[in-house]
Amino acid sequence: MKKTPLFLGIAVGAGIGLFATIPEGIGVKIVMMLIGAIAGTAIGGAVGQIGEHKGHRIKHDDDDDAFVGLGVTPADLLHNYWRDKGRLPLTEPPEPEQDDHIFDPDH
């Protein structure tokens, strides 16, 4: 991450917070400078990361997984979602037997 946009964002944010509260007291100025510095940190951090990942392959969590293709990784679950009806593979509840009369009174 580049540090120049980050520190520049902090300085600009604190400056805007100070400029917005010129006629106010010192407490209000400090609070507004802190709020400006926090917003400047977020903006400067985002600007500092622009273009940093060019040419780099983004690594996914399941790239090194030994279980790829077994149906347990998020990509496999997404790929087989309609086949498995939203359940994990091989966890479908058993079907009841059709002609099993275990609750009949004559047995």
C-alpha positions as semicolon CSV with decimal commas, in nm:
position;residue;x (nm);y (nm);z (nm)
1;M;0,000;0,000;0,000
2;K;0,129;0,343;-0,087
3;K;0,175;0,566;0,217
4;T;0,168;0,906;0,043
5;P;-0,207;0,906;-0,042
6;L;-0,286;0,779;0,307
7;F;-0,098;1,058;0,487
8;L;-0,220;1,315;0,237
9;G;-0,579;1,204;0,301
10;I;-0,530;1,235;0,677
11;A;-0,382;1,584;0,642
12;V;-0,649;1,706;0,400
13;G;-0,929;1,562;0,615
14;A;-0,795;1,725;0,930
15;G;-0,748;2,053;0,742
16;I;-1,107;2,048;0,617
17;G;-1,227;1,975;0,969
18;L;-1,026;2,269;1,103
19;F;-1,138;2,502;0,823
20;A;-1,505;2,415;0,881
21;T;-1,485;2,515;1,248
22;I;-1,280;2,838;1,241
23;P;-1,522;3,045;1,454
24;E;-1,584;2,763;1,705
25;G;-1,404;2,668;2,025
26;I;-1,097;2,443;2,054
27;G;-1,298;2,135;2,157
28;V;-1,517;2,148;1,846
29;K;-1,208;2,203;1,631
30;I;-1,038;1,893;1,773
31;V;-1,346;1,675;1,726
32;M;-1,398;1,794;1,368
33;M;-1,029;1,745;1,287
34;L;-1,050;1,387;1,419
35;I;-1,362;1,316;1,212
36;G;-1,194;1,469;0,906
37;A;-0,879;1,264;0,968
38;I;-1,081;0,941;0,992
39;A;-1,265;1,016;0,668
40;G;-0,936;1,117;0,505
41;T;-0,778;0,791;0,618
42;A;-1,053;0,590;0,450
43;I;-1,037;0,789;0,129
44;G;-0,656;0,797;0,120
45;G;-0,636;0,423;0,186
46;A;-0,877;0,351;-0,099
47;V;-0,688;0,579;-0,337
48;G;-0,358;0,420;-0,232
49;Q;-0,478;0,073;-0,329
50;I;-0,602;0,167;-0,676
51;G;-0,394;-0,013;-0,935
52;E;-0,191;-0,205;-0,679
53;H;-0,325;-0,545;-0,784
54;K;-0,266;-0,509;-1,157
55;G;-0,103;-0,816;-1,304
56;H;-0,140;-1,014;-0,983
57;R;-0,359;-1,318;-0,968
58;I;-0,612;-1,292;-0,688
59;K;-0,586;-1,608;-0,481
60;H;-0,906;-1,772;-0,367
61;D;-0,936;-1,965;-0,043
62;D;-1,005;-2,299;-0,209
63;D;-0,714;-2,289;-0,458
64;D;-0,489;-2,497;-0,233
65;D;-0,769;-2,708;-0,091
66;A;-0,717;-3,084;-0,110
67;F;-1,094;-3,136;-0,125
68;V;-1,156;-2,963;-0,460
69;G;-1,394;-3,173;-0,668
70;L;-1,533;-3,374;-0,376
71;G;-1,836;-3,149;-0,344
72;V;-1,749;-2,975;-0,018
73;T;-1,582;-2,652;-0,135
74;P;-1,800;-2,344;-0,188
75;A;-1,741;-2,358;-0,564
76;D;-1,847;-2,724;-0,578
77;L;-2,156;-2,657;-0,366
78;L;-2,253;-2,369;-0,592
79;H;-2,194;-2,578;-0,904
80;N;-2,412;-2,867;-0,778
81;Y;-2,675;-2,660;-0,595
82;W;-2,970;-2,757;-0,814
83;R;-2,874;-3,123;-0,829
84;D;-2,841;-3,147;-0,450
85;K;-3,148;-2,926;-0,386
86;G;-2,950;-2,695;-0,156
87;R;-2,826;-2,973;0,074
88;L;-2,472;-3,096;0,121
89;P;-2,384;-3,390;-0,105
90;L;-2,500;-3,731;0,021
91;T;-2,702;-3,580;0,306
92;E;-3,048;-3,612;0,157
93;P;-3,297;-3,750;0,408
94;P;-3,401;-4,109;0,342
95;E;-3,722;-4,172;0,153
96;P;-3,988;-4,365;0,346
97;E;-4,064;-4,712;0,214
98;Q;-4,394;-4,725;0,030
99;D;-4,536;-5,061;0,140
100;D;-4,409;-5,071;0,496
101;H;-4,705;-5,125;0,728
102;I;-4,527;-5,119;1,062
103;F;-4,799;-4,908;1,223
104;D;-5,089;-5,128;1,117
105;P;-5,278;-5,285;1,409
106;D;-5,285;-5,634;1,252
107;H;-4,905;-5,691;1,280
